[in-house]
Amino acid sequence: MALNFDEFQKVVETAQQADAVKTDLKRALKKVTSALGGLQAALEEMETVLSDEYVATPKTRKPRAPKEAGDPSAPAKKPGRPKKSQA
């Protein structure tokens, strides 16, 4: 039985191409699975919002922290952009 290296090389190349296709398919499957998970989460949120028992929670703002006075003798900053100096 003689070995035909041309046929053997074709078999190896076909296997390498199949591995590349398999890797691409795995990557695409991960993306699709991730997208479906996001869609499922969005559907569950919509069901919650559209249910009869849903009550929206009012948004509250955090209280502002008072500004710290660094140097009391320094003049207060004026609002707006600083004037351009002509040089």
C-alpha positions in Angstrom: 0.0 0.0 0.0 1.6 3.2 -1.2 1.0 6.5 0.6 -0.2 9.4 -1.5 1.1 12.5 0.1 -1.1 14.8 -2.0 -4.3 13.2 -0.7 -2.8 13.2 2.9 -2.1 16.9 2.5 -5.7 17.6 1.3 -7.1 15.7 4.3 -4.9 17.8 6.7 -5.9 21.1 5.0 -9.6 20.1 5.1 -9.3 19.3 8.9 -7.6 22.7 9.5 -10.4 24.5 7.6 -13.0 22.6 9.6 -11.3 23.7 12.9 -11.3 27.3 11.7 -15.0 27.1 10.9 -15.7 25.4 14.2 -13.9 28.2 16.0 -15.9 30.9 14.1 -19.2 29.1 14.9 -18.3 28.9 18.6 -17.6 32.6 18.6 -20.9 33.4 16.9 -22.8 31.1 19.2 -21.4 33.0 22.2 -22.4 36.3 20.8 -25.9 35.0 20.0 -26.3 33.5 23.5 -25.2 36.8 25.0 -27.7 38.7 22.9 -30.5 36.3 23.8 -29.7 36.7 27.5 -29.9 40.5 27.1 -33.2 40.2 25.3 -34.6 37.8 28.0 -33.6 40.3 30.7 -35.3 43.2 28.8 -38.5 41.1 28.4 -38.6 40.3 32.1 -38.1 44.0 32.9 -40.9 45.0 30.5 -43.2 42.4 32.1 -42.4 43.9 35.5 -43.1 47.5 34.3 -46.3 46.6 32.5 -47.7 44.5 35.4 -50.7 46.0 37.3 -48.9 45.9 40.6 -45.9 48.0 39.4 -45.3 51.2 41.3 -42.5 53.5 40.1 -40.1 54.5 42.8 -39.5 58.3 42.9 -36.0 59.3 42.1 -34.2 61.1 44.9 -31.2 63.4 44.4 -28.2 63.2 46.7 -27.8 66.3 48.8 -25.0 68.6 47.7 -22.0 68.8 49.9 -21.2 72.3 51.0 -18.2 73.9 49.2 -15.1 74.1 51.2 -13.7 77.5 51.7 -10.0 77.2 51.1 -8.7 80.8 51.7 -11.3 83.2 53.2 -9.3 86.3 52.0 -9.4 85.2 48.4 -12.0 86.9 46.2 -14.9 84.8 45.0 -14.7 83.5 41.5 -17.0 85.0 38.9 -19.1 82.7 36.8 -18.3 82.3 33.1 -15.2 82.1 31.0 -12.1 84.1 31.9 -11.3 87.1 29.7 -8.6 86.7 27.1 -5.5 88.8 27.8 -4.0 90.6 24.8 -0.3 89.9 24.7 
